[in-house]
Amino acid sequence: MTSIRRFLLAGVLAALTLFSFIAPLRGYRSSMAEVETLFDAHLLDASKLVANLDMARITRQSQLGDNLAFQVWEDGKLLAASSQAPSDHMAPLQQGFDFANFDGYRWRTYSWFDESTQRWIMAAERTDQRFALAENVVLETVLPILLGIPVTGLLIWLIVSQGLKPLTQLSSDLQKKPAHDLSELPLRATPKELVPVVNAVNGLIHRLGAALEREKRLSADAAHELRTPITALKIQLHNLAQEVDAGSESFRQLEQGVERMGHLVEQLMSLYRTSPEQFTADCTDIDLHALAQELVARMYPLFEARQQTLELLGKRCMMRGEPFALETLLANLLTNASKYTPLGGRVQVNVEAGDAVVVLKVQDNGAGISAEDKARIFERFYRVDRSSNAGPGCGLGLTIVQHVAALHQATVSVHASEFGSGAAFTVIFPALMET
């Protein structure tokens, strides 16, 4: 992910650094040229000073300094010289500046002919020392500019961060917004550059809220309106059973159809009730094992009627969740297990605590689930015909399981049972949750 802050900082700092290097470089080159001119003038003055010395008092041990050498020539003979000077000409016998190598160093030389004494005066200065002096002078000017780049970068970072603070605040406001809060973001104190973004987000929130409201109203209204006629149908079926053969295939199919419609309505109501706004308001500390124990006892007649063994394993496991939603999740898993387990089969519920998690596992020894079906079993209205005795259903049970798990920040997975056949559904909850 590209960071706007880093992009702005890198761009501005790169431009500043480029300018800061080009400007000092040009300044360095021009300053070095000027310093060279000053040193050459100093060398010329040194040669004038040598011309005025008393030659009779000059010996080979004489020096004008550690980095200066001189020679005085008269009629082709070396009249006087400093200790660093060679025995032959250290510069051509022509007036002007030049370079020479002697005494293990490179020297800048200057030669001129003194008309009054008919002598050649030669002076030389070590280039390494004059360059060191020149660079010290120039760097004292350039170095503050280079050292200022990190400080400038820090200032740019602070300025860019301050400039992006409204965007960071907007991001924080969106992240802190509860799942059930679909109110629009306020425009107060919003920079004009962010006004279109806030307006676009508010438009999206408005459309999302309208869509969720339509879906919620449709589910609630459909479930509510269907409950009454289904109840009436059940009463009529009960009365009809007194008049016709209740064991006939037609009557049995009619009864199963009404049961399936009733089951669909109850699942739609459950799906509506476990919406984010309901969930957030009703969360509390729950012992998942105790809840499972209570539900297993309540649903035991269902398993007893099918001669199935129902086991509950595990121990006390505390977590945070919504009681009805968790009960709905486990009830759907148990109903699903009983439905697709043959008569006399086995269903096991296990609640265990792991590393900062609570694990709920429901497994059976039924026919199991194929790899193709595993990819679709959590889709709405998708049913797996694993058994001809599956009974009524609407394909919403596992969808609700996944929905409730997502509300609890949990994960749901399905894999092979430990009983040699059948399926095992595992739900992993966080042991502690923030609401």
JOVEN-V913120 format. One record per residue. N is the residue number from 1. RES is the residue in one small letter. PSI is psi in degrees with one decimal (999 if undefined). D_FIRST is the distance of its C-alpha to the first C-alpha in Angstrom with 1 decimal. Layout:
N & RES & PSI & D_FIRST
N & RES & PSI & D_FIRST
//
This chain:
1 & m & 131.5 & 0.0
2 & t & 134.0 & 3.8
3 & s & 125.7 & 6.5
4 & i & -40.5 & 9.6
5 & r & -46.5 & 11.8
6 & r & -37.9 & 11.0
7 & f & -46.5 & 11.2
8 & l & -43.7 & 14.5
9 & l & -46.6 & 15.8
10 & a & -42.4 & 15.3
11 & g & -50.3 & 16.9
12 & v & -42.4 & 19.7
13 & l & -36.1 & 20.4
14 & a & -44.2 & 20.6
15 & a & -42.3 & 23.0
16 & l & -42.7 & 24.9
17 & t & -42.9 & 25.2
18 & l & -46.7 & 26.3
19 & f & -40.0 & 28.9
20 & s & -28.8 & 29.9
21 & f & -38.6 & 30.6
22 & i & -45.3 & 32.4
23 & a & -48.9 & 34.6
24 & p & -33.5 & 35.7
25 & l & -45.6 & 36.3
26 & r & -39.6 & 38.5
27 & g & -37.1 & 40.1
28 & y & -46.5 & 40.6
29 & r & -43.6 & 42.4
30 & s & -36.7 & 44.6
31 & s & -39.2 & 45.3
32 & m & -39.0 & 46.3
33 & a & -42.0 & 48.6
34 & e & -40.3 & 50.2
35 & v & -38.1 & 50.6
36 & e & -41.3 & 52.2
37 & t & -41.7 & 54.6
38 & l & -41.8 & 55.5
39 & f & -36.7 & 56.1
40 & d & -37.8 & 58.2
41 & a & -38.0 & 60.2
42 & h & -38.9 & 60.6
43 & l & -39.3 & 61.8
44 & l & -43.2 & 64.3
45 & d & -37.3 & 65.6
46 & a & -39.2 & 66.0
47 & s & -36.1 & 68.1
48 & k & -37.9 & 70.3
49 & l & -40.1 & 70.8
50 & v & -37.9 & 71.9
51 & a & -25.1 & 74.4
52 & n & 2.9 & 76.1
53 & l & 156.1 & 76.4
54 & d & 105.7 & 79.8
55 & m & -27.2 & 79.7
56 & a & -22.5 & 82.5
57 & r & -1.1 & 80.6
58 & i & 129.5 & 77.4
59 & t & 178.9 & 77.0
60 & r & -8.3 & 74.4
61 & q & 1.1 & 72.9
62 & s & 145.3 & 72.2
63 & q & 147.0 & 68.6
64 & l & -4.3 & 66.8
65 & g & 168.4 & 63.7
66 & d & -27.1 & 61.5
67 & n & 14.5 & 59.6
68 & l & 139.6 & 62.6
69 & a & 154.7 & 65.4
70 & f & 160.0 & 68.3
71 & q & 147.8 & 71.3
72 & v & 121.8 & 74.5
73 & w & 137.6 & 76.5
74 & e & 121.9 & 80.0
75 & d & 41.3 & 81.9
76 & g & 2.7 & 79.5
77 & k & 144.0 & 79.9
78 & l & 108.6 & 77.3
79 & l & -39.9 & 78.9
80 & a & 152.5 & 76.2
81 & a & 156.3 & 72.8
82 & s & 171.7 & 70.3
83 & s & -30.4 & 69.5
84 & q & -15.5 & 66.2
85 & a & 145.8 & 67.8
86 & p & 174.8 & 68.9
87 & s & -18.3 & 72.5
88 & d & -175.4 & 71.9
89 & h & 126.5 & 70.4
90 & m & -2.3 & 66.8
91 & a & 154.1 & 66.3
92 & p & 152.8 & 68.0
93 & l & 63.7 & 71.2
94 & q & 141.4 & 69.6
95 & q & 136.0 & 68.4
96 & g & -178.3 & 64.6
97 & f & 148.9 & 61.4
98 & d & -177.0 & 60.4
99 & f & 149.9 & 58.7
100 & a & 157.8 & 60.5
101 & n & 122.0 & 60.0
102 & f & 163.2 & 62.4
103 & d & 25.6 & 62.6
104 & g & 9.5 & 59.2
105 & y & 166.4 & 57.2
106 & r & 137.7 & 56.4
107 & w & 148.7 & 58.2
108 & r & 125.4 & 58.2
109 & t & 156.7 & 61.9
110 & y & 131.1 & 64.1
111 & s & 143.0 & 67.7
112 & w & 154.6 & 70.4
113 & f & 122.4 & 74.2
114 & d & 107.4 & 76.3
115 & e & -32.4 & 79.2
116 & s & -32.3 & 81.3
117 & t & -4.4 & 81.4
118 & q & 46.4 & 80.7
119 & r & 149.3 & 78.0
120 & w & 124.4 & 74.4
121 & i & 124.6 & 72.0
122 & m & 131.1 & 68.7
123 & a & 146.3 & 65.9
124 & a & 149.4 & 62.6
125 & e & 136.5 & 59.5
126 & r & 128.0 & 56.9
127 & t & -32.1 & 53.7
128 & d & -39.6 & 51.5
129 & q & -37.1 & 52.6
130 & r & -34.5 & 52.6
131 & f & -39.5 & 49.0
132 & a & -43.0 & 48.0
133 & l & -41.5 & 49.7
134 & a & -42.9 & 48.1
135 & e & -36.8 & 44.6
136 & n & -40.6 & 45.1
137 & v & -45.0 & 46.2
138 & v & -42.1 & 43.3
139 & l & -28.9 & 40.6
140 & e & -23.8 & 41.9
141 & t & -40.8 & 40.8
142 & v & -35.9 & 37.5
143 & l & -42.3 & 36.3
144 & p & -33.9 & 35.7
145 & i & -44.2 & 33.4
146 & l & -40.6 & 31.3
147 & l & -22.9 & 31.3
148 & g & -13.4 & 30.1
149 & i & -49.5 & 26.8
150 & p & -39.2 & 25.1
151 & v & -42.0 & 26.8
152 & t & -40.0 & 25.6
153 & g & -41.4 & 22.0
154 & l & -42.3 & 22.4
155 & l & -41.1 & 24.0
156 & i & -42.0 & 21.3
157 & w & -45.1 & 18.7
158 & l & -41.3 & 21.0
159 & i & -44.7 & 21.7
160 & v & -42.0 & 18.1
161 & s & -41.5 & 17.4
162 & q & -38.6 & 20.6
163 & g & -32.6 & 19.8
164 & l & 1.5 & 16.5
165 & k & -40.3 & 18.5
166 & p & -36.9 & 19.6
167 & l & -40.9 & 16.0
168 & t & -40.2 & 15.5
169 & q & -39.7 & 18.9
170 & l & -43.4 & 18.3
171 & s & -42.4 & 15.3
172 & s & -40.7 & 17.8
173 & d & -39.4 & 20.6
174 & l & -39.4 & 18.9
175 & q & -34.3 & 18.0
176 & k & -10.0 & 21.6
177 & k & 123.3 & 23.2
178 & p & 156.7 & 25.4
179 & a & -31.3 & 25.2
180 & h & -4.8 & 28.6
181 & d & 105.0 & 28.0
182 & l & 27.1 & 27.5
183 & s & 155.4 & 28.8
184 & e & 152.9 & 27.3
185 & l & 138.3 & 25.3
186 & p & 151.6 & 27.7
187 & l & 5.4 & 27.4
188 & r & 138.3 & 29.3
189 & a & 27.9 & 28.1
190 & t & 125.5 & 25.0
191 & p & 148.2 & 24.2
192 & k & -26.1 & 25.2
193 & e & -26.5 & 21.7
194 & l & -7.7 & 20.4
195 & v & -45.9 & 23.6
196 & p & -35.5 & 22.5
197 & v & -46.5 & 19.4
198 & v & -41.1 & 21.6
199 & n & -40.7 & 24.2
200 & a & -41.6 & 21.9
201 & v & -42.3 & 20.8
202 & n & -37.9 & 24.5
203 & g & -41.3 & 25.5
204 & l & -42.1 & 23.3
205 & i & -41.4 & 24.6
206 & h & -44.3 & 28.1
207 & r & -39.2 & 27.8
208 & l & -43.1 & 26.4
209 & g & -40.8 & 29.2
210 & a & -40.7 & 31.8
211 & a & -43.7 & 30.7
212 & l & -38.0 & 30.8
213 & e & -40.3 & 34.1
214 & r & -43.4 & 35.6
215 & e & -42.2 & 34.6
216 & k & -42.6 & 35.9
217 & r & -39.5 & 39.1
218 & l & -45.8 & 39.7
219 & s & -45.9 & 39.4
220 & a & -45.0 & 41.5
221 & d & -42.7 & 44.1
222 & a & -45.3 & 44.4
223 & a & -42.1 & 44.9
224 & h & -44.4 & 47.3
225 & e & -27.0 & 49.4
226 & l & -23.2 & 49.6
227 & r & -42.1 & 50.9
228 & t & -52.9 & 54.2
229 & p & -30.3 & 55.3
230 & i & -40.2 & 54.1
231 & t & -41.1 & 56.2
232 & a & -39.7 & 59.1
233 & l & -39.9 & 58.7
234 & k & -39.8 & 58.9
235 & i & -42.9 & 62.1
236 & q & -36.8 & 63.6
237 & l & -40.6 & 62.7
238 & h & -43.2 & 64.5
239 & n & -38.5 & 67.5
240 & l & -31.4 & 67.4
241 & a & -21.8 & 67.5
242 & q & -16.6 & 71.0
243 & e & -27.5 & 72.3
244 & v & 178.0 & 70.8
245 & d & 105.0 & 70.1
246 & a & -14.3 & 66.9
247 & g & 0.1 & 66.5
248 & s & 157.0 & 66.3
249 & e & -38.7 & 63.2
250 & s & -43.2 & 62.8
251 & f & -40.8 & 62.9
252 & r & -43.5 & 60.5
253 & q & -38.9 & 57.9
254 & l & -42.8 & 58.4
255 & e & -41.3 & 57.9
256 & q & -37.0 & 54.7
257 & g & -41.7 & 53.3
258 & v & -40.5 & 54.0
259 & e & -40.3 & 52.4
260 & r & -40.0 & 49.3
261 & m & -42.4 & 49.1
262 & g & -40.4 & 49.5
263 & h & -41.4 & 46.9
264 & l & -42.6 & 44.4
265 & v & -44.2 & 45.2
266 & e & -37.3 & 44.7
267 & q & -38.2 & 41.3
268 & l & -40.4 & 40.2
269 & m & -39.9 & 41.4
270 & s & -42.4 & 39.5
271 & l & -37.4 & 36.3
272 & y & -43.0 & 36.8
273 & r & -27.7 & 37.8
274 & t & 34.2 & 34.7
275 & s & 160.5 & 32.4
276 & p & -39.1 & 29.7
277 & e & -38.7 & 32.0
278 & q & -41.6 & 35.0
279 & f & -47.9 & 33.1
280 & t & -38.3 & 31.8
281 & a & -28.2 & 35.3
282 & d & 7.1 & 37.1
283 & c & 142.4 & 35.1
284 & t & 171.3 & 37.3
285 & d & 130.6 & 38.0
286 & i & 139.1 & 39.3
287 & d & 103.7 & 41.1
288 & l & -34.2 & 39.8
289 & h & -41.0 & 42.7
290 & a & -40.0 & 45.2
291 & l & -42.9 & 43.7
292 & a & -38.7 & 43.8
293 & q & -43.3 & 47.4
294 & e & -42.3 & 48.5
295 & l & -38.7 & 47.0
296 & v & -42.1 & 48.4
297 & a & -38.9 & 51.8
298 & r & -33.4 & 51.5
299 & m & 0.4 & 50.5
300 & y & -38.1 & 52.9
301 & p & -32.8 & 55.5
302 & l & -42.9 & 53.1
303 & f & -34.4 & 52.9
304 & e & -37.0 & 56.6
305 & a & -26.7 & 57.5
306 & r & 11.1 & 55.8
307 & q & 37.3 & 57.3
308 & q & 146.9 & 53.9
309 & t & 127.0 & 53.2
310 & l & 120.4 & 50.5
311 & e & 147.8 & 49.3
312 & l & 121.1 & 47.2
313 & l & 168.0 & 45.9
314 & g & -163.6 & 43.9
315 & k & -178.7 & 44.2
316 & r & 125.7 & 43.2
317 & c & 113.7 & 39.3
318 & m & 139.2 & 38.1
319 & m & 175.7 & 34.9
320 & r & 128.5 & 33.8
321 & g & -176.7 & 34.1
322 & e & 119.0 & 36.1
323 & p & -49.2 & 39.5
324 & f & -39.5 & 40.2
325 & a & -44.1 & 36.8
326 & l & -36.7 & 37.1
327 & e & -40.4 & 40.7
328 & t & -41.9 & 39.7
329 & l & -50.8 & 37.2
330 & l & -37.6 & 39.8
331 & a & -40.3 & 42.6
332 & n & -39.9 & 40.7
333 & l & -41.4 & 40.0
334 & l & -43.2 & 43.7
335 & t & -41.6 & 45.0
336 & n & -42.3 & 42.9
337 & a & -44.2 & 44.2
338 & s & -38.7 & 47.8
339 & k & -39.5 & 47.6
340 & y & 13.7 & 46.5
341 & t & 133.7 & 48.6
342 & p & 167.1 & 52.2
343 & l & 135.1 & 55.3
344 & g & 11.5 & 56.0
345 & g & -170.3 & 52.3
346 & r & 133.0 & 50.3
347 & v & 134.3 & 47.3
348 & q & 135.7 & 45.7
349 & v & 130.9 & 43.4
350 & n & 127.8 & 41.8
351 & v & 117.6 & 40.0
352 & e & 154.1 & 38.7
353 & a & 133.6 & 36.6
354 & g & -154.8 & 34.0
355 & d & 94.9 & 31.6
356 & a & 22.5 & 30.4
357 & v & 161.7 & 30.8
358 & v & 126.8 & 33.7
359 & v & 124.0 & 34.3
360 & l & 125.0 & 36.5
361 & k & 130.1 & 37.9
362 & v & 118.3 & 40.3
363 & q & 154.6 & 41.9
364 & d & 176.4 & 44.9
365 & n & 37.4 & 47.1
366 & g & -152.8 & 47.0
367 & a & -15.4 & 46.1
368 & g & -177.9 & 42.4
369 & i & 133.2 & 39.5
370 & s & 160.5 & 38.7
371 & a & -34.8 & 35.3
372 & e & -41.2 & 35.2
373 & d & -31.1 & 35.9
374 & k & -31.3 & 33.4
375 & a & -12.4 & 30.6
376 & r & -3.7 & 32.2
377 & i & -19.6 & 34.2
378 & f & 2.5 & 31.8
379 & e & 150.1 & 32.0
380 & r & 136.8 & 34.3
381 & f & 14.6 & 37.9
382 & y & 129.4 & 37.4
383 & r & 144.1 & 40.4
384 & v & 119.5 & 41.3
385 & d & 76.3 & 45.0
386 & r & -14.9 & 45.5
387 & s & 143.9 & 49.0
388 & s & -13.8 & 51.7
389 & n & 26.1 & 52.4
390 & a & -31.8 & 49.0
391 & g & -175.0 & 50.5
392 & p & 147.3 & 49.0
393 & g & 165.4 & 45.3
394 & c & -1.4 & 42.7
395 & g & 17.9 & 39.5
396 & l & -11.4 & 37.8
397 & g & -52.3 & 38.4
398 & l & -26.8 & 35.4
399 & t & -41.7 & 33.2
400 & i & -38.4 & 34.3
401 & v & -48.4 & 33.8
402 & q & -37.0 & 30.1
403 & h & -46.1 & 29.8
404 & v & -40.2 & 31.6
405 & a & -42.2 & 29.5
406 & a & -36.8 & 26.2
407 & l & -30.8 & 27.9
408 & h & 11.8 & 28.5
409 & q & 36.9 & 25.1
410 & a & 166.3 & 26.9
411 & t & 144.5 & 26.6
412 & v & 133.8 & 29.4
413 & s & 155.3 & 30.3
414 & v & 137.6 & 33.5
415 & h & -177.7 & 35.2
416 & a & 145.4 & 38.8
417 & s & 161.3 & 41.3
418 & e & -0.8 & 43.1
419 & f & 9.2 & 46.4
420 & g & -27.8 & 46.4
421 & s & 166.1 & 45.7
422 & g & -176.2 & 43.8
423 & a & 154.5 & 40.3
424 & a & 123.7 & 38.5
425 & f & 126.9 & 35.9
426 & t & 126.7 & 33.9
427 & v & 123.0 & 32.1
428 & i & 113.9 & 30.2
429 & f & 149.7 & 29.9
430 & p & 138.4 & 28.5
431 & a & -31.9 & 31.6
432 & l & 137.1 & 30.5
433 & m & 147.8 & 28.6
434 & e & 138.5 & 27.5
435 & t & 999 & 28.8
//
